[in-house]
Every structure is written in C-alpha cells, then in structure tokens.
Amino acid sequence: MLRHIFLPPEDGPSEQGPNSVGPCTSSSSETDAKSGDVITVTIGATVPTGFEHTAAEEVKEKIGVEARISKDRGRIYFPITTDKLFQVHLLRSVDNLFVVVEEYDHYQFKQSKEETLMELQQLASKLPWTNALEVWKLNGTLKKKKGHRKGGSTTKVKPSRNTADVAAADTEQQLHQVVSAAESHLEADSAADAEPCEQDSQEAAPEARVIKFRVTCNRAGDKHSFSSNEAARDFGGAVQEFFQWKADMTKFDIEVLLNIHNEEMVIGIALTEESLHRRNISHFGPTTLRSTLCYGMLRLCKPQASDVILDPMCGTGAIPLEGAIEFSSSFYIAGDNNDMAVNRTVNNICHIQKRRADKGRISGLPIDTVQWDLCSLPIRTSSVDIIITDMPFGKRMGSKKKNWDLYPLCLREMARVCRPGSGKAVLLTQDKKCFAKAISRMGGLWRKLHTVWVNVGGLHAGVYLLKRTGAVFGQTPEDVHESRGMCNTQGDEKEDKELS
C-alpha cells in the first residue's frame, strides 16, 4: 500500500466557495446533524494487518454492532450512533479512527488521468459532508487535547484561566462554523436566499478563524492512471475551494482521508491525531511492538482468570503491560536477558502506575519483571498457562544464523515450563523457515493450531498459536540441536511456496 500526504496549493479564496458562517437557510436535512441530535454514521478503523477479525469481534463485544472487514486489508467499518461515539476510543485493537463521508464499492475511474482527476475535483462539492463534520466536532469534545502535532511548535505555555476559556470558546465557534458551512452548501436554495447569506458571510468573515486542513491519500492497486500525490492534490484543491479552508501539513484542524483500493474508494475525516497504539509505552526499544498488535496476540490465546502468563523475551514489556491492563484477572511475568530491556520494562510499568495514580485509580498492576537466561528459566516445570512473546527476527535483534540454535532451545524450555495438555503459546516471528524446522524437531511437545499473517514494520511475519501437548517433558525424543546446513531442505522450499 502506498501512503502519500500532499498539501494542496493555496490558490486563494474562490468567489463561489462557502465562508465560515452559520447556515442561511433551513431545510429538513439540516435536522439530521444538529448538535444534540442522535445520528448514525459509519466509523472506519485501521487495525494491525491480519487481526481484522479480532478487531471485528471486539467491536461486536464492546459496542454491540457488526463490523464489516474491508477488501483492503487492515481496515474495518461499523455503524454507530453519536451518543455512543465515546466507545470507539475505548477499543484496544484499532490504530486510527475516521468517520466515513462517503464510500464507493465499485468506483469507475476514467481511463485517462486528466478525466479522473477532474472527476475527483467535481466530487468534492457533491459529497454529504454535514454529518461527518458534526461527528468530527463532537469527537473534538471527547478526546484529550494533545497540543500541536509533530512538526509544530514544541513551546509549552501554561495558559491562564481566561486565556483557556477564550481558546475553548474560539474552538467551539470554529467547529460550529465548519458544520454550518457544509450544511449551507449542501442544501439547494434559491438565488434570492443565497444573496443575503453571502452578505452576512462577508461581514462575519474577518472575525472567523480560518480552518486548516490537509488531505491524506492512501492508494493500493496497479490499474490506476493517477498517483496518490496527484489524487490528493486535485481533490484537496477542490475541498479547499469549496470550504475556503487553508491548507497546512502540520498544524491542521481537519485531516481529510482519501482511501483508494482498486475500485473501492472511501472518503473520510480523521478522528485520531495519532495512532492509538502508542498508549502504554514511554520508554521505547529497537523493536517495540504496537500495543494494538499485542492486544490481538493476547485475544488469540484467550486469557482466563488466574492464568499465569509468561513473556520470556519481553523487550520493553509491551505485551505483558497490555495484558495486565486489559486482562487484569491474570498474572504476568516479564523477563529478558538484556538488562537494558528489563530497565525499560520497569520504567514503562512505573509510568503506567503513576498515570493511574494521578487519575485516582488503583495503580497496582498484576505484573512482575526479572532478568534471566532464556534457555534456563528460573520457573517450576509445568507451572505456566500461557507463553506469549515476540521472538527475535534476526533483523534488528539477533541474527538469522543464531536463530537456528536459539529457536529450538527456546521452544524446548517453553515446553518445560508450560502446562501439558492445556498450556498455549502465541509466538511472533518473521524467521518462518527456522521456526517451522524448530517446531518439527520438538518431539511432539508442541502442536500448531493456527497462524495469523501480519505486517510488522513492513515485514511479513507470522503469529503462531501453539498448543502444549500432553507429552511429559523429558520423556520424548527431543533432537533440538541441528546444524543450519541440515535445515535447508526441500521442506523449506515447499513452505516458501505455501507462504507466497
């Protein structure tokens, strides 16, 4: 998938574009999006690729609606009423949220680039913006103010109470003006009604704060005659002309999304300023997992009350932290052989505990941290219910060569501490050849139940759900030491074909 962000050219205001004032005429459609009225909209969410079904299950469980999985991997869509909008920010499996303005399942793009771009320009003024902008306004009152985005000014000034009140009032007025502008231009009015509206607009314009926006285009597919930059540029220019907004790449108020996947096109407005996966970690390591991916891995193993859950290669503690927060009836042990990793995990736990204490909540977490030798864990045999970890890919951590010795030793030690018959393991790795060979040589200690293929930083990786067999550890043929040369067999070539 190609992701391009383009800043439309600032060509100055158009004579026919809307200004930031309230609606000049009334219509029955206007009541659909009036502030305070409950309306139903479609919310789109980006999720870790491969965990779309997991995200859909969470939406059904927590919000009570059916989610539709997009043809474009990594996205789901679901309906919601505005009185329940706050619930979408409580979802743990989604990265980014947006409200859908319009979606087309089979958009017929023109053959020539010029015709397609002209059609996109014309489309901007025909879209039903009103409800989506109303949801964006309501969303602004729900989420916490996080200051300027990356690239903006980093200077922090503590405002006085009067200054804060003025800023809040200005923001509220700005939001109402945006929605009102959309309403007034989406309604069909007579020329006589439009004339006084234009006059009022000119009087109010000097006092109105200019709305800043940007257009982000995500495009996938090889049959398009245009590029992502070109689509964002022309569509963004038409949006700018229609609303009289000002283009700004960094300090924007509104982010308009143009998602194109083959013939599927969705136009939306972003509801999140930064990805929700950055919720737990304050001390990052070289391979820190997204919290949303950690949540998906945890749901895969279905933690139960009083389960002992082990992460023997915890890194920054992203997995056990997510588990301790979301599945708090289990107990988590986070360990690593690297002292810096253990320190990061401890710092991240302390950060969460302090944040909870500041909010007046119980700060304790069911988690403990220890430094150890991965291949000789100081844990009693058959005492762990679930093992869940991110194994070294051999890219930024470890090496492919070392994995041929490390993986069998890890799986053998994990089998020792895991409960026979009921224990499970959820393991993430991109080194698929080495992992498959290590599993095949474990003498029946592990049985592979399911594999979820995910995208981790552009790498095609697998999340493997394993079941601990009932075999007693130490009483099975465990030929786990195998040279790298012996592992490059025809079986690996067969697996590569299956993966492709």
Secondary structure in CASP SS format (residue, H / E / C, confidence):
PFRMAT SS
TARGET T0000
AUTHOR 0000-0000-0000
METHOD secondary structure of the structure
MODEL  1
M C 1.00
L E 1.00
R E 1.00
H E 1.00
I E 1.00
F E 1.00
L C 1.00
P C 1.00
P C 1.00
E C 1.00
D C 1.00
G C 1.00
P C 1.00
S C 1.00
E C 1.00
Q C 1.00
G C 1.00
P C 1.00
N C 1.00
S C 1.00
V C 1.00
G C 1.00
P C 1.00
C C 1.00
T C 1.00
S C 1.00
S C 1.00
S H 1.00
S H 1.00
E H 1.00
T H 1.00
D H 1.00
A H 1.00
K C 1.00
S C 1.00
G C 1.00
D C 1.00
V C 1.00
I C 1.00
T E 1.00
V E 1.00
T E 1.00
I E 1.00
G E 1.00
A E 1.00
T E 1.00
V C 1.00
P C 1.00
T C 1.00
G C 1.00
F C 1.00
E H 1.00
H H 1.00
T H 1.00
A H 1.00
A H 1.00
E H 1.00
E H 1.00
V H 1.00
K H 1.00
E H 1.00
K H 1.00
I C 1.00
G C 1.00
V C 1.00
E C 1.00
A C 1.00
R E 1.00
I E 1.00
S C 1.00
K C 1.00
D C 1.00
R C 1.00
G C 1.00
R E 1.00
I E 1.00
Y E 1.00
F E 1.00
P E 1.00
I E 1.00
T E 1.00
T H 1.00
D H 1.00
K H 1.00
L H 1.00
F H 1.00
Q H 1.00
V H 1.00
H H 1.00
L H 1.00
L C 1.00
R C 1.00
S C 1.00
V C 1.00
D C 1.00
N E 1.00
L E 1.00
F E 1.00
V E 1.00
V E 1.00
V E 1.00
E E 1.00
E E 1.00
Y E 1.00
D C 1.00
H C 1.00
Y C 1.00
Q C 1.00
F C 1.00
K C 1.00
Q C 1.00
S C 1.00
K H 1.00
E H 1.00
E H 1.00
T H 1.00
L H 1.00
M H 1.00
E H 1.00
L H 1.00
Q H 1.00
Q H 1.00
L H 1.00
A C 1.00
S C 1.00
K C 1.00
L C 1.00
P C 1.00
W H 1.00
T H 1.00
N H 1.00
A H 1.00
L H 1.00
E H 1.00
V H 1.00
W H 1.00
K H 1.00
L H 1.00
N H 1.00
G H 1.00
T H 1.00
L H 1.00
K C 1.00
K C 1.00
K C 1.00
K C 1.00
G C 1.00
H C 1.00
R C 1.00
K C 1.00
G C 1.00
G C 1.00
S C 1.00
T C 1.00
T C 1.00
K C 1.00
V C 1.00
K C 1.00
P C 1.00
S C 1.00
R H 1.00
N H 1.00
T H 1.00
A H 1.00
D H 1.00
V H 1.00
A H 1.00
A H 1.00
A H 1.00
D H 1.00
T H 1.00
E H 1.00
Q H 1.00
Q H 1.00
L H 1.00
H H 1.00
Q H 1.00
V H 1.00
V H 1.00
S H 1.00
A H 1.00
A H 1.00
E H 1.00
S H 1.00
H H 1.00
L H 1.00
E C 1.00
A C 1.00
D C 1.00
S C 1.00
A H 1.00
A H 1.00
D H 1.00
A H 1.00
E H 1.00
P H 1.00
C H 1.00
E H 1.00
Q H 1.00
D H 1.00
S H 1.00
Q H 1.00
E H 1.00
A H 1.00
A H 1.00
P H 1.00
E H 1.00
A C 1.00
R C 1.00
V C 1.00
I C 1.00
K E 1.00
F E 1.00
R E 1.00
V E 1.00
T E 1.00
C E 1.00
N E 1.00
R E 1.00
A E 1.00
G C 1.00
D C 1.00
K C 1.00
H C 1.00
S C 1.00
F C 1.00
S C 1.00
S H 1.00
N H 1.00
E H 1.00
A H 1.00
A H 1.00
R H 1.00
D H 1.00
F H 1.00
G H 1.00
G H 1.00
A H 1.00
V H 1.00
Q H 1.00
E H 1.00
F H 1.00
F H 1.00
Q C 1.00
W C 1.00
K E 1.00
A E 1.00
D C 1.00
M C 1.00
T C 1.00
K C 1.00
F C 1.00
D C 1.00
I E 1.00
E E 1.00
V E 1.00
L E 1.00
L E 1.00
N E 1.00
I E 1.00
H E 1.00
N C 1.00
E C 1.00
E E 1.00
M E 1.00
V E 1.00
I E 1.00
G E 1.00
I E 1.00
A E 1.00
L C 1.00
T C 1.00
E C 1.00
E C 1.00
S C 1.00
L C 1.00
H C 1.00
R C 1.00
R C 1.00
N C 1.00
I C 1.00
S C 1.00
H C 1.00
F C 1.00
G C 1.00
P C 1.00
T C 1.00
T C 1.00
L C 1.00
R C 1.00
S H 1.00
T H 1.00
L H 1.00
C H 1.00
Y H 1.00
G H 1.00
M H 1.00
L H 1.00
R H 1.00
L H 1.00
C H 1.00
K C 1.00
P C 1.00
Q C 1.00
A C 1.00
S C 1.00
D C 1.00
V E 1.00
I E 1.00
L E 1.00
D E 1.00
P C 1.00
M C 1.00
C C 1.00
G C 1.00
T C 1.00
G C 1.00
A H 1.00
I H 1.00
P H 1.00
L H 1.00
E H 1.00
G H 1.00
A H 1.00
I H 1.00
E H 1.00
F C 1.00
S C 1.00
S C 1.00
S C 1.00
F E 1.00
Y E 1.00
I E 1.00
A E 1.00
G E 1.00
D E 1.00
N C 1.00
N C 1.00
D H 1.00
M H 1.00
A H 1.00
V H 1.00
N H 1.00
R H 1.00
T H 1.00
V H 1.00
N H 1.00
N H 1.00
I H 1.00
C H 1.00
H H 1.00
I H 1.00
Q H 1.00
K H 1.00
R H 1.00
R H 1.00
A H 1.00
D H 1.00
K C 1.00
G C 1.00
R C 1.00
I C 1.00
S C 1.00
G C 1.00
L C 1.00
P C 1.00
I E 1.00
D E 1.00
T E 1.00
V E 1.00
Q E 1.00
W C 1.00
D C 1.00
L C 1.00
C C 1.00
S C 1.00
L C 1.00
P C 1.00
I C 1.00
R C 1.00
T C 1.00
S C 1.00
S C 1.00
V E 1.00
D C 1.00
I E 1.00
I E 1.00
I E 1.00
T E 1.00
D E 1.00
M C 1.00
P C 1.00
F C 1.00
G C 1.00
K C 1.00
R C 1.00
M C 1.00
G C 1.00
S C 1.00
K H 1.00
K H 1.00
K H 1.00
N H 1.00
W H 1.00
D H 1.00
L H 1.00
Y H 1.00
P H 1.00
L H 1.00
C H 1.00
L H 1.00
R H 1.00
E H 1.00
M H 1.00
A H 1.00
R H 1.00
V H 1.00
C E 1.00
R C 1.00
P C 1.00
G C 1.00
S C 1.00
G C 1.00
K E 1.00
A E 1.00
V E 1.00
L E 1.00
L E 1.00
T E 1.00
Q C 1.00
D C 1.00
K H 1.00
K H 1.00
C H 1.00
F H 1.00
A H 1.00
K H 1.00
A H 1.00
I H 1.00
S H 1.00
R C 1.00
M C 1.00
G C 1.00
G C 1.00
L C 1.00
W E 1.00
R E 1.00
K E 1.00
L E 1.00
H E 1.00
T E 1.00
V E 1.00
W E 1.00
V E 1.00
N E 1.00
V E 1.00
G C 1.00
G C 1.00
L E 1.00
H E 1.00
A E 1.00
G E 1.00
V E 1.00
Y E 1.00
L E 1.00
L E 1.00
K E 1.00
R E 1.00
T C 1.00
G C 1.00
A C 1.00
V C 1.00
F C 1.00
G C 1.00
Q C 1.00
T C 1.00
P C 1.00
E C 1.00
D C 1.00
V C 1.00
H C 1.00
E C 1.00
S C 1.00
R H 1.00
G H 1.00
M H 1.00
C H 1.00
N C 1.00
T C 1.00
Q H 1.00
G H 1.00
D H 1.00
E H 1.00
K H 1.00
E H 1.00
D H 1.00
K H 1.00
E H 1.00
L H 1.00
S C 1.00
END
